[in-house]
Amino acid sequence: MPRGRKPSTSRELPPPLPPERRTVGQAVAEAVRLYGARFAKALPLGLVVATANQLTVGRGRPAVTLVLLLAAPAFTLAFAYATRLTLEVRTPPRSWLVALVVGTLAFVPAALLFPWFALASVLWLALVGLSVPAAVVEGSGLMASFRRGVELARAGYLHAAGAFVTFAVLFALTRTALALVLRSQADNTVRTAIFLGAESEERSEMPTYLMLTTLTEKGVQTLHANPARLREVNRDVEEMGAKVLHQWAALGAYDFVNVIEAPDDVTVAKVSLALGARGSAKLESLPLISVDELLATLS
C-alpha cells in the first residue's frame, strides 16, 4: 500500500525587529528585497547615481565637487522618492518642496567634504539626512524637518552612520566589480583585433598595426556633438598613407581599437603624431606579426 505524502508545513517568518534593534546587515537585506520587488519603480534611483558617477569618472577633486553640488537637488529628490516608495505615503506638493530645499541644504556640506574626506561626508549625512524623510512623511516645515531629522539621527546615530557607511562601501565594491568586468571585455576586444589584424596582414603586402585610442575630454565632447567626425578621421588617416581595416568601440581601458595597414613604421608614427596633436585622443600603436611569419623566423 503506497505511503501517503507528508503534508508540507511552512512556518511564518518572525516579525521584523524595530528599527533601533535591526542590524546593518538586515537593513541592507531589506533594501535589496524592497528594490527587487519594485524594480521598475526603483530604477530611477539608480539612474541618478549612475549619471553622477559617469560625470565624475577621471576628473579631479574640484570637478567632482562641482558635479556633486549641481546634483544635490537630484540626489535629494531621489531620496524623497525612495522614502515615498518604501513607506507608500501620499506626498503633497508642499512636502516635496520642503524635502527638496532641506535635503539640498543638507547635502551641500557633504558634497564639499566627499572628494577629500568621504567618511566625514557620510557621517554628516547620517546626522542630517533623515530630515528628508521627516519632510516627506510628517509634512513638517523647513526648520521643523531639519530638527526632526537630527533628533531621529541622535536617537540611534551609530546605527544610522553604520547603515550609510555600509551602503557607500557596497556601492564602491559593486562599481569596482563592474569596472573589472568591462576591462576584461576590453582585453578580449584587443585579442580579437590582433587576430583579425594578423589575418589581414596575410592578405595584404603592407605591414599591419594595432592602434589603441583613448579619447580625451575634448575628444568625447567632439564625438558627442558630431558623431560623423569619426569617419572623417578615418579618411584623414588614409590621406596620410595608412588605411583603417577594422575598427571597434571598446569598453574599458580604451575607447576604440583599430587595425590599420601602412607601408612602414614612419607612416604610422606620422599618423599617431598628427592625430595626437589635435588634443582629442591619446594613441598607442603596436606592430603586428603573423603567427606563420613568427614561426618561420624561429625555425
C-alpha positions as CSV (number, residue, x, y, z in Angstrom):
1,M,0.0,0.0,0.0
2,P,1.6,3.3,-1.0
3,R,2.6,5.6,1.8
4,G,0.9,9.0,1.8
5,R,3.0,12.1,1.4
6,K,3.6,14.1,4.4
7,P,1.9,17.4,4.0
8,S,4.4,20.2,3.8
9,T,4.3,22.8,6.5
10,S,5.6,26.3,6.3
11,R,6.5,28.4,9.3
12,E,5.7,32.1,9.3
13,L,8.7,34.4,9.4
14,P,9.2,36.2,12.6
15,P,8.1,39.8,12.7
16,P,10.8,42.3,11.7
17,L,12.8,43.9,14.5
18,P,12.1,47.5,15.4
19,P,14.4,50.0,13.7
20,E,16.5,50.6,16.7
21,R,17.3,46.9,17.1
22,R,17.9,46.0,13.4
23,T,21.5,45.2,12.4
24,V,23.1,47.0,9.4
25,G,23.0,43.7,7.5
26,Q,19.2,43.4,8.0
27,A,18.8,47.0,6.8
28,V,20.8,46.2,3.6
29,A,18.9,43.0,3.0
30,E,15.5,44.7,3.4
31,A,16.6,47.5,1.0
32,V,17.7,44.9,-1.6
33,R,14.4,42.9,-1.2
34,L,12.3,46.1,-1.5
35,Y,14.0,47.3,-4.6
36,G,13.9,43.9,-6.1
37,A,10.1,43.7,-5.5
38,R,9.6,47.1,-7.1
39,F,12.4,47.1,-9.6
40,A,10.7,49.2,-12.3
41,K,9.7,51.9,-9.8
42,A,13.1,51.9,-8.1
43,L,15.1,52.1,-11.4
44,P,15.2,55.9,-11.5
45,L,17.1,55.8,-8.1
46,G,20.0,54.0,-9.8
47,L,20.0,56.3,-12.8
48,V,20.6,59.4,-10.7
49,V,23.7,57.7,-9.1
50,A,24.9,56.3,-12.3
51,T,24.7,59.6,-14.1
52,A,26.6,61.4,-11.4
53,N,29.2,58.7,-11.3
54,Q,29.8,58.9,-15.1
55,L,30.2,62.7,-14.9
56,T,32.9,62.4,-12.2
57,V,35.0,59.5,-13.6
58,G,38.5,60.5,-14.2
59,R,38.0,64.1,-13.0
60,G,39.9,66.0,-10.3
61,R,38.6,66.8,-6.9
62,P,37.3,70.4,-7.8
63,A,35.4,69.0,-10.8
64,V,33.9,66.2,-8.6
65,T,32.8,68.7,-6.0
66,L,31.2,70.9,-8.7
67,V,29.2,67.9,-10.1
68,L,28.1,66.8,-6.6
69,L,26.9,70.4,-5.8
70,L,25.0,70.7,-9.0
71,A,23.5,67.2,-8.5
72,A,22.4,67.9,-4.9
73,P,18.7,68.6,-5.9
74,A,18.6,65.4,-7.9
75,F,20.0,63.3,-5.0
76,T,17.5,64.9,-2.7
77,L,14.5,64.1,-4.9
78,A,15.8,60.6,-5.3
79,F,16.0,60.2,-1.5
80,A,12.5,61.6,-1.1
81,Y,11.2,59.3,-3.8
82,A,12.8,56.3,-2.1
83,T,11.1,57.3,1.1
84,R,7.7,57.5,-0.6
85,L,8.4,54.2,-2.4
86,T,9.3,52.5,0.8
87,L,6.6,53.8,3.1
88,E,3.9,54.1,0.5
89,V,2.7,57.5,1.7
90,R,0.9,60.3,-0.1
91,T,3.1,63.3,-0.5
92,P,1.6,66.7,-1.3
93,P,3.5,69.2,-3.4
94,R,4.4,71.3,-0.4
95,S,6.1,68.4,1.3
96,W,8.1,67.7,-1.9
97,L,9.2,71.3,-2.0
98,V,10.2,71.3,1.7
99,A,12.1,68.0,1.2
100,L,13.9,69.4,-1.8
101,V,15.1,72.5,0.0
102,V,16.1,70.9,3.3
103,G,17.8,68.0,1.5
104,T,19.7,70.2,-0.8
105,L,20.9,72.3,2.1
106,A,21.9,69.2,4.0
107,F,23.7,67.7,1.0
108,V,25.9,70.8,0.2
109,P,28.4,70.2,3.1
110,A,28.6,66.5,2.1
111,A,29.4,67.4,-1.5
112,L,32.1,69.7,-0.3
113,L,33.6,67.1,2.0
114,F,33.3,64.0,-0.1
115,P,36.2,64.4,-2.6
116,W,38.6,65.0,0.3
117,F,37.1,63.2,3.3
118,A,34.5,60.7,2.2
119,L,33.9,59.3,5.7
120,A,33.2,62.7,7.1
121,S,30.7,63.3,4.3
122,V,28.9,60.1,5.1
123,L,28.8,60.8,8.8
124,W,27.4,64.2,8.2
125,L,24.6,62.7,6.0
126,A,23.9,60.2,8.8
127,L,23.3,63.2,11.1
128,V,21.1,65.4,8.9
129,G,19.9,63.2,6.1
130,L,16.8,61.9,7.9
131,S,15.4,65.5,7.6
132,V,14.2,64.5,4.0
133,P,12.1,61.5,5.2
134,A,10.8,63.7,8.0
135,A,9.5,66.3,5.5
136,V,8.0,63.6,3.2
137,V,6.3,61.5,5.9
138,E,5.4,64.1,8.6
139,G,4.7,67.0,6.2
140,S,6.6,69.4,8.6
141,G,8.1,72.8,7.6
142,L,11.7,73.6,6.7
143,M,13.2,74.1,10.2
144,A,10.9,71.5,11.8
145,S,12.0,68.9,9.3
146,F,15.7,69.6,9.9
147,R,15.3,69.5,13.7
148,R,13.3,66.2,13.4
149,G,15.9,64.7,11.2
150,V,18.7,65.5,13.7
151,E,16.5,64.2,16.5
152,L,15.9,60.9,14.8
153,A,19.7,60.5,14.0
154,R,20.7,61.2,17.6
155,A,18.3,58.6,18.8
156,G,20.4,55.9,17.0
157,Y,23.4,57.7,15.4
158,L,25.7,54.7,15.4
159,H,23.0,52.6,13.6
160,A,22.3,55.4,11.1
161,A,26.0,56.0,10.4
162,G,26.7,52.3,10.1
163,A,24.0,52.0,7.5
164,F,25.2,54.9,5.5
165,V,28.8,53.7,5.5
166,T,27.7,50.1,4.6
167,F,25.7,51.4,1.6
168,A,28.7,53.5,0.5
169,V,31.1,50.6,0.7
170,L,28.6,48.3,-1.1
171,F,28.3,50.9,-3.9
172,A,32.1,51.2,-4.2
173,L,32.6,47.4,-4.3
174,T,29.9,47.0,-7.0
175,R,31.4,49.7,-9.1
176,T,34.8,48.2,-8.9
177,A,33.5,44.7,-9.8
178,L,31.7,46.1,-12.9
179,A,34.8,48.0,-13.9
180,L,36.9,44.8,-13.8
181,V,34.3,43.0,-15.9
182,L,34.3,45.8,-18.5
183,R,38.1,45.9,-18.5
184,S,38.2,42.2,-19.2
185,Q,35.9,42.7,-22.1
186,A,38.2,45.4,-23.5
187,D,41.1,42.9,-23.3
188,N,39.0,40.4,-25.3
189,T,38.4,43.1,-27.9
190,V,42.1,43.7,-28.2
191,R,42.8,40.0,-28.7
192,T,40.2,39.8,-31.4
193,A,41.7,42.8,-33.1
194,I,45.1,41.2,-33.1
195,F,43.7,38.0,-34.6
196,L,41.9,39.8,-37.4
197,G,44.9,42.1,-37.9
198,A,47.1,39.1,-38.4
199,E,44.7,37.7,-40.9
200,S,44.6,41.0,-42.7
201,E,48.4,41.1,-42.9
202,E,48.4,37.7,-44.6
203,R,46.1,39.1,-47.3
204,S,48.0,42.4,-47.7
205,E,51.5,43.1,-48.7
206,M,51.8,46.1,-46.3
207,P,52.5,45.7,-42.6
208,T,49.6,45.7,-40.1
209,Y,49.4,47.7,-36.9
210,L,47.1,47.7,-33.9
211,M,46.2,51.3,-32.8
212,L,44.6,51.7,-29.4
213,T,42.8,55.0,-28.9
214,T,41.7,56.7,-25.7
215,L,39.6,59.9,-26.1
216,T,40.4,63.0,-24.1
217,E,37.7,65.2,-22.6
218,K,37.9,67.3,-25.8
219,G,37.5,64.2,-27.9
220,V,34.4,63.0,-26.0
221,Q,32.8,66.4,-26.5
222,T,33.6,66.5,-30.2
223,L,32.3,62.9,-30.8
224,H,29.1,63.6,-28.9
225,A,28.5,66.8,-30.8
226,N,29.4,65.4,-34.2
227,P,29.5,61.5,-34.4
228,A,30.3,61.7,-38.1
229,R,33.7,63.1,-37.1
230,L,34.8,59.5,-36.5
231,R,34.5,58.7,-40.3
232,E,36.3,61.9,-41.1
233,V,39.3,60.9,-39.0
234,N,39.5,57.6,-40.8
235,R,39.6,59.5,-44.1
236,D,42.4,61.7,-42.7
237,V,44.3,58.5,-41.9
238,E,44.0,57.4,-45.5
239,E,45.3,60.8,-46.7
240,M,48.4,60.3,-44.6
241,G,49.2,57.0,-46.3
242,A,47.6,54.4,-44.0
243,K,44.2,52.6,-44.1
244,V,41.8,51.6,-41.3
245,L,41.0,47.9,-41.9
246,H,38.9,47.2,-38.8
247,Q,37.5,49.4,-36.0
248,W,35.6,48.8,-32.8
249,A,34.3,50.9,-29.9
250,A,35.6,49.3,-26.7
251,L,34.6,49.3,-23.0
252,G,37.4,49.6,-20.5
253,A,40.9,51.0,-20.8
254,Y,40.5,52.0,-24.5
255,D,37.6,53.8,-26.3
256,F,38.5,52.5,-29.8
257,V,40.5,49.5,-31.1
258,N,41.7,49.9,-34.7
259,V,43.6,47.6,-37.1
260,I,45.4,49.7,-39.8
261,E,47.8,49.0,-42.5
262,A,50.7,51.2,-43.5
263,P,53.8,50.9,-45.7
264,D,56.2,51.4,-42.8
265,D,56.7,52.5,-39.1
266,V,57.4,56.1,-40.2
267,T,53.9,56.4,-41.7
268,V,52.3,55.1,-38.5
269,A,54.3,57.4,-36.4
270,K,53.2,60.3,-38.6
271,V,49.5,59.3,-38.2
272,S,49.9,59.0,-34.4
273,L,51.6,62.4,-34.0
274,A,49.1,64.1,-36.3
275,L,46.1,62.8,-34.5
276,G,47.6,63.2,-31.1
277,A,48.5,66.8,-31.8
278,R,44.8,67.6,-32.2
279,G,44.3,67.0,-28.5
280,S,41.2,64.9,-28.9
281,A,42.8,61.4,-28.3
282,K,45.8,59.5,-26.9
283,L,47.1,56.8,-29.2
284,E,49.2,53.7,-28.7
285,S,50.4,51.8,-31.9
286,L,51.7,48.3,-31.9
287,P,53.2,46.5,-35.0
288,L,51.6,43.1,-35.7
289,I,53.4,40.0,-36.9
290,S,51.5,37.0,-38.3
291,V,52.0,33.7,-36.4
292,D,53.2,32.0,-39.6
293,E,55.9,34.6,-40.1
294,L,57.0,34.3,-36.5
295,L,57.2,30.5,-36.7
296,A,59.1,30.8,-39.9
297,T,61.6,33.1,-38.3
298,L,62.1,30.8,-35.3
299,S,62.6,27.8,-37.4
